[in-house]
Amino acid sequence: MKPIGLLIKEELEKQERSISWFARKLSCDRSNIYRLFQKESIDTTLLLRISLLLGRNFFDDLSERVKEKEGKKNDVENPQ
């Protein structure tokens, strides 16, 4: 699964939104946005703001990641 920062970057590009627009809406510098794109994890309050801003529930992506990891854990613990 892709890191959350990359998912956010891809959604921003899909919507054809600029880095400047995104930074302005999040009240931060453009350099912070570029750093955000590199992140493996993100604060949930910020992720909520981004989800609302872009109209995409990034928590669903994280939930899928949890389900995948749980499935792998169960496969290891309960081999058939």
Buried (B, 14 or more C-beta within 10 A) or exposed (E): EEBBBBBBBEBBEEEEBEBEBBBEEBEBEEEEBEEBBEBEEBEEEBBEBBBEBBEBEBEEBBEEEEEEEEEEEEEEEEEE
